[in-house]
Amino acid sequence: MTQGYLLNCNCFSNQELFLQGMGRLSSFRRKKVNHAKSLQAKYQRLGAGVLLDQALRQRGLSEKEMEYMVDTNGKPFFAHCSNLFFSLSHSGDWAACTLSDQQVGVDVQVLSEYNARVSERCFSKEEAKVLAQLSGEERDREFTRLWVRKESLVKYFGTWKKQETAPKVMDFYDEVHVGVCTEDDSHVSFKRLYINEKEELMIDLFGKM
């Protein structure tokens, strides 16, 4: 089963929620939050960790009890759960998490302005050529869509691989949950919701079919 979680991290501007979130995390994840240089980055890293904890709790586990190792490409994995794989991402106000019983890679990205240098450096010649022929919002959306696709692929492998070796794109999750604050902002609850690509937010998941 593949679970997907998405959260607007601005909820952690509430100090009570911030402390509650930190209390759910392992020392490994707390260090990542504390080492973030900006407040937004702290919220993003905390959000990703809370989402991972939420996903693990659905399987009778918790993030706080997990131990991590890092592979030769620098990709972290669970030290004692060889049958569980995760991927985290954040952009702008959003954090995303995927937990699965197979290798996965997820990326979330707010709509970004086209960047010719990035396009030429990161995309194929054909992709860069197509983007150069577009303009305005259409080009920004296609640029963001391609960037998200490639980032999720990198997250899947832990490093860059040629496109022809990529697994198929998974167009849906078995479960997708969006975190929402309650009316009194005292905690974050999660609603099950299908989501693939929104107007202002693009999400991509790579995994074996």
Backbone torsions as a table, in degrees:
resi	resn	phi	psi	omega
1	MET	NA	141.6	177.9
2	THR	-115.9	123.0	179.4
3	GLN	-108.0	137.1	175.9
4	GLY	-121.3	136.9	179.9
5	TYR	-131.2	141.9	-178.4
6	LEU	-136.9	136.9	-176.7
7	LEU	-144.3	135.5	169.6
8	ASN	-81.2	114.2	-170.3
9	CYS	-78.4	-4.2	177.7
10	ASN	-62.4	-18.2	178.8
11	CYS	-59.6	-24.3	-176.8
12	PHE	-81.3	1.9	169.6
13	SER	-68.8	-18.6	171.5
14	ASN	-76.6	117.4	-174.0
15	GLN	-59.9	-36.7	179.4
16	GLU	-64.2	-43.8	177.9
17	LEU	-64.9	-39.2	179.5
18	PHE	-59.7	-48.2	-178.9
19	LEU	-66.8	-38.1	176.9
20	GLN	-62.2	-43.8	179.5
21	GLY	-61.8	-45.9	180.0
22	MET	-61.4	-34.1	-179.7
23	GLY	-68.2	-16.6	-179.8
24	ARG	-89.2	-8.8	-169.3
25	LEU	-101.3	154.2	173.1
26	SER	-71.5	165.3	177.5
27	SER	-61.9	-32.1	178.1
28	PHE	-59.5	-46.4	-179.0
29	ARG	-75.3	-37.1	179.3
30	ARG	-62.0	-38.6	178.8
31	LYS	-62.8	-38.8	178.6
32	LYS	-62.9	-40.2	178.0
33	VAL	-65.8	-47.8	-176.3
34	ASN	-65.6	-28.0	-178.4
35	HIS	-84.9	-7.0	178.6
36	ALA	-64.2	139.8	-173.2
37	LYS	-85.0	-24.8	-179.0
38	SER	-119.4	160.5	179.2
39	LEU	-64.1	-41.6	178.9
40	GLN	-60.9	-41.3	179.2
41	ALA	-64.2	-36.6	176.4
42	LYS	-62.2	-45.9	179.4
43	TYR	-62.2	-41.0	-179.9
44	GLN	-62.1	-48.2	-177.5
45	ARG	-68.1	-37.3	176.1
46	LEU	-64.9	-43.3	179.2
47	GLY	-59.6	-44.1	179.2
48	ALA	-62.6	-40.7	179.3
49	GLY	-66.8	-41.8	178.7
50	VAL	-64.1	-39.0	177.6
51	LEU	-63.7	-41.6	178.3
52	LEU	-63.3	-41.5	177.4
53	ASP	-62.1	-42.7	179.7
54	GLN	-61.8	-42.9	179.2
55	ALA	-64.3	-42.1	-179.8
56	LEU	-66.0	-35.5	-179.9
57	ARG	-63.3	-29.2	177.3
58	GLN	-67.6	-14.1	179.3
59	ARG	-112.4	15.7	177.5
60	GLY	79.0	17.5	-179.4
61	LEU	-120.2	-179.0	173.6
62	SER	-147.4	151.8	-179.0
63	GLU	-65.0	-34.0	-175.9
64	LYS	-61.1	-30.1	-177.6
65	GLU	-90.6	-3.8	-176.7
66	MET	-80.8	146.0	172.3
67	GLU	-114.9	144.4	-172.8
68	TYR	-116.7	150.9	168.1
69	MET	-131.4	166.0	-178.3
70	VAL	-125.6	131.9	-179.3
71	ASP	-79.6	-177.6	-174.9
72	THR	-65.9	-18.0	177.8
73	ASN	-94.5	1.7	179.8
74	GLY	86.8	9.3	-179.6
75	LYS	-86.5	122.3	-179.5
76	PRO	-74.2	149.7	175.8
77	PHE	-148.4	163.2	179.4
78	PHE	-72.1	130.2	-175.3
79	ALA	-69.9	-33.8	-172.7
80	HIS	-121.4	17.7	177.3
81	CYS	-132.7	77.4	-174.9
82	SER	-68.7	-12.5	-178.7
83	ASN	-100.0	8.5	179.0
84	LEU	-123.3	134.4	-179.6
85	PHE	-128.9	145.5	-179.6
86	PHE	-138.8	159.9	175.7
87	SER	-147.2	138.4	-178.6
88	LEU	-124.6	151.8	178.2
89	SER	-155.7	156.5	173.5
90	HIS	-154.1	151.4	179.8
91	SER	-159.4	130.2	-179.8
92	GLY	59.7	-126.3	-179.6
93	ASP	-87.1	0.3	-168.5
94	TRP	-111.4	146.4	171.1
95	ALA	-127.2	147.2	179.6
96	ALA	-134.2	149.4	178.7
97	CYS	-142.3	140.8	172.2
98	THR	-128.3	132.6	175.8
99	LEU	-125.6	132.6	-174.1
100	SER	-150.5	164.1	173.6
101	ASP	-90.6	11.4	174.2
102	GLN	-140.5	163.2	-178.3
103	GLN	-60.6	135.3	-178.2
104	VAL	-140.8	163.9	173.3
105	GLY	-147.5	126.5	-177.1
106	VAL	-124.5	147.8	173.8
107	ASP	-142.9	140.2	175.7
108	VAL	-124.1	141.4	-176.3
109	GLN	-150.7	127.7	171.8
110	VAL	-71.6	156.3	-178.7
111	LEU	-54.4	125.2	-174.7
112	SER	-116.9	149.9	179.0
113	GLU	-74.9	139.6	178.6
114	TYR	-54.5	135.5	178.5
115	ASN	-128.5	111.1	-174.9
116	ALA	-62.1	-40.0	-178.5
117	ARG	-65.5	-42.2	177.6
118	VAL	-65.0	-41.0	-179.7
119	SER	-59.8	-45.5	-178.2
120	GLU	-70.1	-33.0	-176.6
121	ARG	-81.5	-35.4	-170.1
122	CYS	-106.8	-21.5	-176.0
123	PHE	-104.6	163.5	177.0
124	SER	-69.3	164.6	179.2
125	LYS	-60.6	-38.4	-179.9
126	GLU	-66.6	-43.3	179.5
127	GLU	-64.7	-44.6	179.6
128	ALA	-62.9	-36.6	179.6
129	LYS	-66.0	-43.0	179.0
130	VAL	-62.7	-44.0	-179.7
131	LEU	-62.4	-40.4	-178.8
132	ALA	-63.9	-25.0	-179.0
133	GLN	-85.9	-12.4	177.3
134	LEU	-89.1	177.3	179.1
135	SER	-155.0	161.7	173.5
136	GLY	60.6	-144.5	-175.4
137	GLU	-65.5	-32.4	178.6
138	GLU	-61.2	-42.4	179.2
139	ARG	-68.5	-39.8	178.6
140	ASP	-60.5	-42.6	-178.7
141	ARG	-67.2	-42.3	179.8
142	GLU	-68.2	-38.0	176.3
143	PHE	-60.3	-47.4	-179.9
144	THR	-64.7	-42.4	-179.4
145	ARG	-60.4	-44.2	179.8
146	LEU	-66.9	-40.4	-179.5
147	TRP	-62.4	-43.2	-179.7
148	VAL	-64.3	-41.6	178.6
149	ARG	-59.0	-46.4	-176.2
150	LYS	-71.7	-36.4	177.9
151	GLU	-65.7	-40.5	179.1
152	SER	-66.7	-32.1	176.4
153	LEU	-67.0	-43.9	177.1
154	VAL	-62.3	-40.1	178.8
155	LYS	-64.2	-35.4	-179.9
156	TYR	-63.4	-50.4	-176.5
157	PHE	-83.2	-26.0	-172.9
158	GLY	86.8	-4.6	177.6
159	THR	-161.4	175.4	-178.9
160	TRP	-80.3	135.4	174.5
161	LYS	-129.3	157.5	177.3
162	LYS	-63.2	145.5	-174.4
163	GLN	-56.1	-34.1	-174.7
164	GLU	-71.5	-13.3	178.2
165	THR	-93.6	2.1	-174.6
166	ALA	-71.9	146.2	172.2
167	PRO	-72.7	172.5	179.4
168	LYS	-71.4	153.1	176.9
169	VAL	-79.0	131.2	175.8
170	MET	-88.7	120.1	-175.1
171	ASP	-86.1	-3.4	-179.9
172	PHE	-155.3	158.5	172.0
173	TYR	-100.6	156.4	170.6
174	ASP	-66.8	-40.4	177.4
175	GLU	-138.6	134.2	173.3
176	VAL	-130.2	129.4	-177.7
177	HIS	-123.0	136.9	176.0
178	VAL	-111.2	126.2	-179.7
179	GLY	-77.6	134.8	178.2
180	VAL	-134.6	145.4	176.1
181	CYS	-78.7	144.9	174.7
182	THR	-74.5	170.3	-175.0
183	GLU	-59.3	-36.1	-179.5
184	ASP	-91.4	4.7	178.2
185	ASP	57.1	27.1	-176.8
186	SER	-86.0	-19.2	177.4
187	HIS	-161.5	169.4	177.8
188	VAL	-104.9	126.1	174.8
189	SER	-108.4	167.9	-175.8
190	PHE	-127.7	130.2	178.2
191	LYS	-109.1	137.7	176.9
192	ARG	-75.7	132.8	-174.7
193	LEU	-158.0	135.1	173.0
194	TYR	-78.8	133.7	177.5
195	ILE	-152.3	134.0	179.3
196	ASN	-126.8	-59.2	-179.9
197	GLU	-144.8	118.5	179.6
198	LYS	-101.8	167.5	-178.1
199	GLU	-58.4	-44.1	-174.0
200	GLU	-103.4	-0.9	-174.0
201	LEU	-144.3	131.6	179.2
202	MET	-117.8	136.2	-178.2
203	ILE	-130.6	138.3	177.3
204	ASP	-137.0	145.3	178.9
205	LEU	-131.9	126.9	172.8
206	PHE	-105.5	139.0	176.4
207	GLY	-172.6	165.1	179.0
208	LYS	-75.1	136.7	179.6
209	MET	-80.0	NA	NA
